[in-house]
Amino acid sequence: MIQATGSSNILIPWHCLRRSVYFINLLIIIRLRSSWLAIEMEAVVLVGGLGTRLGELTKSIPKPMLPIRGIPFLERLLTHLKANGFTKVILAVGYKSEVIKSFFSNSSTNVPEIAYSTEASPLGTGGAIAQALDLVSSRDVFVLNGDSFLELDYGEMYRLHRSIFSDLTIASYFVEIADRYDLMAVTENQEVVGFQEKGKLQGGLINGGVYLLNVERFRKVFASLPATFFSFEEVIVSNPSLGLKKIHYETKGTFLDIGIISDFEYAQELLFK
């Protein structure tokens, strides 16, 4: 029993006090979770690449604007993002940027608000992300490749990222044969501890090309780097010396990269149905 202060000298049983503390903590957790659910998600979409693997198909238009059943892949991707709760995207444009800007200047309301981060010269994936962060207003930001699609629960990935205070969360995907991809080495606690070089004829988790970044942490990381042109995958994701807390979020949804002709043709049948 505990005695309350004041003239009435009320005695409060310990079990009542413990229950009060429990319910206060529960309300705090509920409010935190509600704020995570209500947050307006933003994404940086990398659409500045040359698309050289597709040959003649990308001579006149950038790879993300190639049509999937008559509609540009990028428009389908942005429509998908809006339907999944994204309110703003930053398009990191480079090659044939005028094609993308012209198309979306007349776009419908089926896509999120669009801002552009334009490369004056090639920056690589890392440099493009670093520059685009200047236009991000959210605490955490998703980063996607504009030439691949990975089906996942963005809200669930976001909640995982926030709940364990991750600096970088990587969407992972299991493949039977990882000949085209680097395999991820992970722990039981979902931490990413390394990568194996591509070419392995074995199954495992691969990097699905969707990231979630703590913006403040990454602004500091990018500011510490001497180069403006660099690969995000090589300099950041695969680099253990930066001291980043990296975890993975596994999804079992559809994964497809339209960067090679066979997969681009397959995408006509599979994606966005």
JOLIN-V39519 format. One record per residue. D_LAST is the distance of its C-alpha to the last C-alpha in Angstrom with 1 decimal. Layout:
((D_LAST) (D_LAST))
//
This chain:
((63.4) (63.2) (65.4) (63.9) (65.9) (67.7) (70.6) (69.2) (68.8) (65.7) (64.9) (61.1) (60.3) (58.4) (55.7) (55.0) (54.8) (52.4) (50.1) (50.2) (49.2) (46.3) (44.9) (45.3) (43.4) (40.7) (40.3) (40.1) (37.3) (35.4) (35.9) (34.8) (31.5) (31.0) (31.5) (28.9) (26.3) (27.3) (27.3) (25.4) (23.4) (23.7) (22.3) (23.7) (21.3) (23.1) (22.4) (25.9) (25.9) (27.1) (24.5) (27.3) (25.6) (23.5) (26.7) (26.7) (23.1) (24.2) (27.6) (26.9) (23.8) (22.9) (20.3) (17.9) (17.9) (16.8) (14.0) (10.5) (10.2) (13.0) (12.3) (14.1) (12.5) (14.8) (13.9) (10.2) (11.9) (14.5) (12.3) (10.8) (14.5) (15.8) (13.6) (15.1) (18.6) (19.6) (22.1) (23.2) (22.3) (24.9) (23.8) (26.2) (26.6) (29.0) (28.5) (27.7) (27.3) (28.4) (25.2) (23.1) (25.6) (26.0) (22.3) (21.9) (25.3) (23.8) (20.5) (19.3) (19.7) (16.0) (17.0) (19.8) (23.3) (23.8) (26.9) (27.9) (29.8) (31.1) (32.8) (36.1) (36.2) (33.9) (33.8) (31.7) (29.0) (31.7) (33.5) (30.4) (29.6) (33.3) (33.5) (30.3) (31.7) (34.3) (31.6) (30.3) (31.7) (30.2) (32.0) (29.2) (26.4) (23.2) (23.1) (20.0) (19.9) (18.2) (17.3) (15.6) (12.8) (13.8) (12.1) (15.1) (17.0) (18.7) (21.1) (22.3) (22.8) (24.7) (26.9) (27.8) (28.7) (31.0) (32.5) (34.1) (34.8) (32.9) (33.4) (30.3) (27.4) (25.3) (21.8) (22.4) (20.5) (22.2) (22.3) (24.5) (26.1) (26.4) (27.9) (25.9) (26.1) (28.8) (29.1) (29.7) (32.9) (32.6) (34.9) (34.5) (34.4) (31.2) (33.3) (32.4) (35.7) (35.0) (33.0) (33.8) (33.5) (30.7) (31.5) (31.9) (31.1) (30.4) (27.7) (27.3) (25.6) (24.5) (24.0) (20.2) (21.1) (20.6) (24.0) (25.6) (29.0) (32.1) (32.9) (36.6) (37.0) (35.2) (37.1) (40.2) (38.9) (37.9) (41.2) (43.1) (41.7) (43.9) (41.2) (38.6) (36.8) (35.4) (32.4) (31.0) (30.2) (33.7) (35.8) (34.2) (31.8) (34.0) (37.3) (39.1) (42.0) (40.4) (40.7) (37.1) (35.8) (32.6) (30.3) (27.0) (24.1) (22.4) (18.7) (17.1) (13.5) (11.6) (13.9) (13.8) (16.4) (16.0) (19.8) (20.7) (20.1) (18.9) (16.2) (15.2) (14.9) (13.0) (10.4) (9.7) (8.5) (7.1) (5.8) (3.8) (0.0))
//
